Amino acid sequence: MEVGNRDFMNTPPMKTVRFGGSVVDTLTKHKQGDSSDYELLKHQLADPEIKDAQIINWLQEFRGCVTLLSKDHEQLIYTLLRLPWLGRSPAVVEEYLAFLSNLVSAQTVYLRSCLKMVISHFTPKRVKIHEEGVDISDSDDESEDLPKNFDQCHRALQLIARYVPSTSHFLMPILNDGFPFVKKSSRTLECYVHNLLRLTVYLPSIRRDILELIIGRMLKLDVSAPRTEIEEVEENATLKHMEGECVEEGLFDMDEDDLSAVKASGPPGGSMMAHPVAERLDTLMAVLLAYIKDICHVNGMLQVERTKELYRELMGVFDKLILPTHACAHVQYVLFYLCSFRVALAEAFLEHLWKFVQSPSQPAVLRQAAAGYMGSFLARAKFLPVATVRACLDLLVPWLHRYINGQDCGGSRAYCDVSLHGPFYSACQAVFYTLIFRHRAMLDGNMKKGLEYLQSLNLERLVMCQLNPLKVCLPAVTNMFAAITRKYQLVFCYTVIEKNNRHMLPVLRSSKGGDGAHANTNPLDSFFPFDPYLLKVSGKLIEPLYQVWEEPAETQLDETGRRRRQSSMEDEDDFLHCGTPKTPGSYESHLRSPASVGSPPIAFLQRPF
């Protein structure tokens, strides 16, 4: 027996067959206390093998009675929101988007649920492969439909935002709750952050909040991967590779996502970091830097107003999150990269830091951090002209002299005390560090005028004052500054250094408890925020902008300076290593290698997944 060219008796029933009455009748009976058809409806909607035609039929009926879907039908709505609509035929996607629009328009009580459903698709699903009843792998879905699925999610959000103007108000808590755990795979984090940033294109009112969310999570990754640990892991991975050993043989304890990342990385020294946390951070930094470039440029031309607006938002995040975070190594390069687009941005950044440094109303710890950022930026930003460096020194140095004038030389405050004069010492160190890196640029072209300018700074008064900044600054900075200023006969620091060596500053407080028995070589607890960038992929954007240390061949340190350098080698910046890496995998060799020079990531908004 054939019906419609189909052998009815010998073929299974088509999935378009449905049981129960219409949706309107089912909802009416449910309201009257008869829930049999209601439960049957939920069961059919939850069928994992539901067909496109069935989904379309159901959605069309639901759209016709959307006003009847009150809070009493919560479970039914949740079943509808779990329908597998992504990756289906265009007809299903269009019908589902129309249903979402009708639902949030008529029943705003379900707005959060709809938003959560869409956001849940911002990351690739986990795919398990079974073999003989055993799960042999669990990895991210790399389906070719992934970019299309993300596009459909953003279409859904745009439609919802169009029909419910208050959507932005409800989104941020959902985006925050949906952010993957920082130990998830790089791919998962990359997709989620990419989609968050893409969301800011059509919902600009929450861009600042989204940037704050992303940078906050990236800072957690950054501080959990200290610079020394990354260097050690990368060097060990390189050595193991050179010795023919396997990467998985125990660099560190890794969870499942860590292990899969290392396996995918191939040989150490490639394009991926051996350190799993650094690999995740590198991926997110590459996404964020690509986003910044695309927002600020159109067809290769800098859009000044858009760039200024983004700068203001990022500076708000910097003040709230980045500046108070101690010893973060990479996230702050977001501002470094943005400021490279235009000298005016770099000058605005320096002026912002300067206001922190000189403001007595700010906490001392933030003033010291701002001074560290100021000195490190002046030293390392290759795109800064010498005129800008001089302008900043003309702010810092007179302020230091005024500070010295303000101290009662015969009173109790005019002595070396970090707790009383922390901002002063940090500003001194910023000046010394800047001169170490920039003195040759100041002297090039016209040695006489350059020396006259450096002599006008009256650095000798800073060095010889009773506050004794050379005793507090990092030995690395002190020794190199002393060598350079002696060469040009600006200041003779070694008398002060020798005196300080005989009276080493003791440790007043120890984070581990108890009294310290050794000298504290970093009493300011200072760090240089723009020390060499260690991440490989995103580093390709930073490398052309970055001033690496090149020690002047004619600069010589005395034996005392050499001994101090050797004793504090572990705490010193790369400029004390004379540009010579300890191993082929060290960070200076990476920054200088041809492999680290490459084209920027593909344009953010067109980046494939």
N, C-alpha and C positions, 0 to 999 in steps of 0.2 A: 504494500500500500504506500503510494507516494503522495505527499502533500507539498505543493509548491516546489516540485523537483527535488524533494528530499525524502529518503527512505525512512519513514517515521518509525517502523518497527525495529529496524536494525541499527539505528544510530542513537546515541545518548541525547537526552534533552538539551536544547540550547540554553545557555546561561541567561538569556533574556527572560526566561520563565521566572515569574515571581509569584509569591503566595501572599494572601491577605488582601485587604481592600486598598483603596487609595490612601494617600497620606492624610488627607483631610478627614476621611472616615476613621482612620486609625487614631488620630489625635482626639477626635470627638469621643470615640469609645473609651479611650484612655481617661479622658476627663470624667466620664460617667462611671469609672471604676473597672471597666473591662480592659485588662492590659495584655491579653493574649496576642492580639495583632501587633501591639506596640513592641513587645519583646521579640516577636518574629521579624518585625521590621529592622530592629537593631541587629539581630543575628544575620540577616541578609546583607546589611550594609557592611558588616565586619568580615564578610567572606573574603579570604585572601585571594581567591581566584575570580573576583568580581570583574565583569567585562565592561568595556567602554560604553556599550549601548545601555547597560543597566545603570551605570553611574549617571549618564545623561538624563535618562528617564526619571530617576529619583530626584536629581537636582532641579529639573524643571518643575516637578510637583512641589518640592520644598520652596522654590522661589514664589510659587503661586499662593502659598499660605504662610509666608515668613512671619506675618504679624501674629500668628497663633503660637509661635515658638517662644514661649515665655520661659522664665527661670525654672518652671516646673519640668521642662524638657531638657535639663542640663545634660543628662547622660546621652540622650539622642544626639544633641549638638556635638558633644565630644566624639561620638562615633563618626559623625559626618566630617569633623575636622581631622580625623585619622584616615580618611579615605586616601588611597594612593593616587593622587592627582598629578603629581610631577612626573614628567617623562611619558605621560599618556599622549593620546592623539590631540591635535590642536582643538578639536571640537570639545573634548573633555576639559582641557585647560580653560578654554573660553567660558564654558558653562560654569566651571567651578569658581572662576574669578567673578562672574556675574552673581553667583550665589553669595560669595563673601561680601560683595558690595551691598546686596540687598539685606543681608543679615545684620551688618554693623550699622546700616542706616536705620533699620526698623527696631533692632534690639541691641542698643549700645552696651547692655550688660555683658554681652559676649565679645566686646572689643579686645580685652586682654587675652582671652582664649585664642582669638584669631591671630593676634600678634605673636603670641607664643608659638603657635603652630608654624607660622611662616619663618620665624627666627630659628626654629629647631632645624630647618633645612639649610642653614648657613654653613654647615660643615658636611663633609662627605660621610656617608654612613660606613659603619664597620662591616666588613664582609668576612664571613667565616667559611673556610674550606674544610669539608669533612672528607676523611678517607678511612674507610673501614670502621665507621662509627666513632672516629676520634677527630677532634678539632686540631688540624695541623698548622693552621695559620689564622691570624686575625689582623687584617690590614685595612687601610683606607680604601674606599671605593674610588677607583680611577676610571669610571665610566666616561665614555665620550659625551654622554648627555649632561655631564656635570655643569659646564658653562650655560647650557640651555636651561637647566633647572634653576640656577642662580638668577638668570634673567627673569624667569617666571616668578620667582620669589619677590624680586624687586618690583615687578609689575603689580603684584598683589599688594605690596606695601604702598605703592603710589596710589592705587585705587582706594585703599582704605583711608589714606591720608586726605584724599580728595573729598570723600563723603563724611569723614569725621575730622574736622579741623584740629581737634584737641589730641590727635594721635601722638604728636611729638611729646606731649606731657606724660603719656603712659609708656612710651618706648624705653626710656633710659633704664628704669629698674629691670625690665625684661632683658635688655641687652646685657646688663651687668650680671644678672643671674644666669644667662645663657652662655657667658664667656667660658670657653673650655678651660679646664684645669691646666696650669702651666706645665705640667709634666706630660700632657698629651703630645702627640706627634707634631713635628714641624708643619706637616701638610694640613692637619686639622686647624692649628693656630693660624696658619697663613690664610686659609679660606675664610675663617671667621673674621679676621682683621680686615682682609680685603673687602668683604661684604659690608662691614661696618663703615669703612671709609667711603665705599660706593654709595652708601645710604646718605652721607652728608651732601652729596651732589644735589639731591632733590629735597632734602630736609635740612637746609643750612642752619636753621635755628638751633639745632642740637649739635653742631659740629664741635664747638668747644667742649661740650660734655663727652662726646665720643673720643676726642683726642685725649682728654684727661683719663678716660677709662683705659684706652689702649696703652698710653705711656705709663700709667700706674702699673699695669700688668707686666709691661716690658721692664720696668725698674725692678720688679721682683725677680725676674730672670737675671738681670744685670748684677744685682748685689749677691745673688746666690752662685755666681761664677766669677770669683775674684781673678784679677789680672794674672797673678802669679800661678794660680791653678790652671788657667787656660794655657799659659805658656808651657807649663810643665807637661800637661797632657799632649799638647801639639808636638812638643819636642820628643816625648816618649813615643808617640805614634810614628813620628818620622824615623826615629832610631830603630824601632821594631820593624818597620817596613824595610829599612836598609839591611837589617839583619835577616830578612826573610821570614820573620815571625808573623803570626796571625794577629789581626787587630783585636779579635774577641778574647784574647788570652788573659784578660784581667787588668785593663787599665784602671777600671773602677767598677763598682757594683752598679749594674744597670737594670732598670725595669724593662718591660717588654718593648715599649716605644723607643727607649734609648737604644736597645740592641738592634731594632729594625733600622734605626737611623744610621747607626754605624755600619751595618751591613750594606746599606744602600750607598754609602759614601764612597765606596771603592778604596783605592789605595790612599793612605794618608798623604797630605800635601796636595790633594786634588782641590776641587771647588767647594768641598764641604768641610766643616770643622770636625775634628775628632772628638772634641768635648761636646756631649749631647746638649747641654744647656746653652752653650755658646752657639751651637748649630741652630737651635730654635730662635735665639735672639738675632742671629745673623739673618735668618729668613724674614723675621718681622721688621728688622731695620731696613732691609731691601724693599719691602712693600711700602713702608712709611716714607722712605726717601723718594721712591718712584711717585707716590701720591703727591708729595710736596712739589716735585718738579712739574707734574702735569697740571696741578692747580695754578701754579705761578706762570706757566708758559702756554701760549697758544701759537701753534705753528712756529715754534722756536723763538717767539718774541715774548719778552717778559711783560706781564700784565701788572703794572705798578699798583693799582688799587687793590686788586685781588691779593697780591703779595703782601701788601701792608696789612690787610685784614687778617690774613693767615698768621702773619708775624705777631700781631696783637693777641690773637687767641693762644698761640704757642707760648708767648711770654707769660700769659696768665697761668698756663700749666707749669711753666718753668718755675715761677715764684712759688706755686703751691706744692709742687711735687719734686722737681729735679733739684733745685737749689738746696732744700733741706736734706736731701739724701746723700749721705756720706759715702765716698769711695765707689760711686757708680762709675763705670769705665766707658760706656758706649752710648747710652741713650741721649746724653747731652749733645752728641754730634748732630742731632736733628736741628738744633739752632745753629751750629757751626755751618752745616750745609746750606740752610736757608740764608744765612748772612752772606754767603759767598755770591749770591745772585746780584748784590748791589752794595757798594761801599757804604751808602747811607744806612742800610740795615745794620751792617757791622758797627757803625758808629753809634746808632741808636742802642744796640745791645750793650756796648761799652758804657754809654752814658747811663743806662739803666743800672748796670752793675756798680758804677761809681756812686750813684745815689744811695745804694745800699751801704757801700763802704763808709761813707762819710756821715751817715745818719745815726745820731746817738739814740734815736728812738727804736732802732731795730735791735734784735737780740745779737749779742756779740758773736754767737756761733754763725749766724747768717752773714754778718759783716765779714767775718773771716773767710767764709765760703765764697762770698762775692769777690773778695780780693784775690783768692786763688783762681777763680774763673777769669778774672780780668787779666792777671799775669799770664796765665796759660794761653788765653786767646790771643793776646798781643804777641806772644812768642811763637805760636804754632800756625796762625792763620797766614798762609802765604799770600793771600789776596789783599792783605792790609797794606796800604802804602805807608812809607816811612813817616809822612806828615801826620797820619793818624796816630802812629806810635808815639811820636813826639808830643802831640796834643794831649795824649793820656798821661805821659810822664809829667807834662806841665801841670796836670791836675794832681797827680799822686804826690810828687816830690814836695811841692810847696805845702801841701796838707800835712805831710810828715814833719816838715820844719815847724809849722805852726803848732803841731802836737807837742813837739819838743819844747817850744817856747812856753806852752801852757803848763808844763810840769814845774813844780817847785823844786829847784835843784838842791835845796837844803832840807827838803821835807822828806816824808816817809814814802812818797809815791815814786820818786825819781830813781828807781832801781829796777833791775831785770825781774819782772814778774809777769808771767803769761796770763794769769787770771785777771790782772788789772789792765794789761795793755795788749791783749790778743789782737784786736783789729790793727793796731799800729804795727805789730810784728808781721802780720800777714801782708799788710800793704808794703812793708819794707821788702819782704821776700818776693812779692810780685814785681817790684822795681828791679831787684837784683836779677831775677829770672828773665825779665824782659831784656835787660841789657846784655845778658849772656848770649841770647839768641839774636838780638837786633843791632848790636854795637857795630858790626862790620857794615851793615846797610847804612847806618848813620854816618859812617866815616868814608864810605865809597863816594867817589866823585870829587869831594872837596875835604881833604883830611883836616885842613886848618879850621874850617868852620865847624866841622863835626866835633873836633876836640874842644873848641871853644864852647860849643853847646853842652857837651858832657861836663866840662869844668864848671859851667854855670849852674849845674844841678847841686853843686856843693855836697857831693856824696860823702866827703870826709867827715862832715858834721854828723851825718846819720850813723856812720860807722863808729865814731869816737864818743857819741853821746852816752850818758850814764845808763840809758835804757838798754844799751848793748845788744842790738838786733842780731849781730853775728853769732851770739851765744844761743839764740833761739831758732834761727833759720836752719833748714836742713843742711848737714855737712856737705852734701853734694853741691848745693847752691853756693854755700859759703866759699868752698875751695875754688870753684871755677870763677866766681866773681872776683875773688882775691887775685887769681892769676891774670885775669883780663885787665883789671884796673891797675895792677902793677906794671903790666906791659906798656900801657899808655900813660903811666905815671899820674893816674888820677887819684888813687888812694893807696896807701900801703897798709894792708889789712893784717899782715902776719903777726905784728906785735900783739894785736887784740886776740887773734886766733890762738897764739901760744899761751897767752894769759888765760883764755877760756879753757884751753886743754888742761891746764893745771887745776882748774876748778870746774870740773865737769858738772853740768846741771843734773841733780839727782831726780829720780822718779818720785813725784809727790803722791801720785795715785796710780794704782794698778787695777786694770779691769778684771784681773784674775784674783784679786784679793791679796791682802798682805802688803808689806813694804817691798819695793823693788830694790835690788842691790846693785843694779847696773845703771849706767848713764842712759838717759832718754835722748836719743838722737832725733826725735820728732816730737818735741814738747807741744807744738801747735796742733798735733794730730792732723797735719795738712796733707793734701794730695793735689796733684795737678790734673784737672779734669780732662784736659786735652793731650794727655800722654798718648803714645802711639796706638793707633786703632788696630785691633787684632783680628777682627772678623773679616773673612775672605771675600764673600760675595758683595756685601754692602760696602766693603772697603774700597772697591773699584771706583766708587763715586767720591770717596774722601781723599784718596791718594793724590790726585792732581792738585788738591787745595792745601796740602799739608806740608809744613816746614819740618823736615827731618833734621836731626842734629848732625852737624859736621864740625868736629872740633878743629879749631885753627891749628895748623901744623906747628906754628911758631910759639904756641902757648905752652909753657912748661910749668909744671907744679913742683914745688920743693918736696923734699923727702917727707916732711910732716904731712903735707897735703896728700901725698901718695898713700901714706899709711892710713890716714883717715878715710880715703876713698876705699881702700881695701876692706877696712873694718865694717863699713856701712854699705857694701856693694848690694846687698839684698834689698835695701830700701831706696836705692838711688834710681833716678830717671835714666833713660837710655843715653843721654848726652854724656854721662860719666863712663860709659863703656867705649867711648871714642869711636862709636859707629861700628865696632867689631862685634858681630854676633858670636855668642858662645857655641852655638850649634847651627847646622844648616836650617833648622826649623824655627829659629828665634824670630821675634817679631820685626826687628830691624831688617833682617834679610828678606822677610816677606814684603815689607813696605817698599823695598828697593828693587825687588825682582821684576823683570818684564812681565811675568805672569799676572802680577797684581794690577797691571794697567789694562783697562778694557773699556768697552762702551757701557753706558748706563743701562739699567734694566729696561725692558720694553715698556712703552707707555702704560701707565697704571690702569687707565680705564679700559684699555684694549688687551690687558694681560690675560693670556689664555689660562685655563685651569685643566 
